């Protein structure tokens, strides 16, 4: 399987939840240089929502 971890060269979000009883983990890297990680279902949800609202494609909409 390919390495799906985001990097500055390949920005994005990666979320993993190996089983229903395991906590989710996530990482995000934006082309602007911002990066973040999270552990736990609610924290990963907040990471994804924050990335979607403020990074990635959001930069294309605002021109930042």
VENURRA-V476457 format. One record per run of one state. SS is the DSSP state (H for helix, E for strand, L for the rest). FROM is the first residue (numbers start at 1). TO is the last residue. If there is no record, write none. Layout:
BEGIN
[[SS,FROM,TO] [SS,FROM,TO]]
END
This chain:
BEGIN
[[L,1,11] [E,12,16] [L,17,24] [E,25,29] [L,30,34] [E,35,39] [L,40,40] [H,41,54] [L,55,56] [H,57,62] [L,63,64]]
END
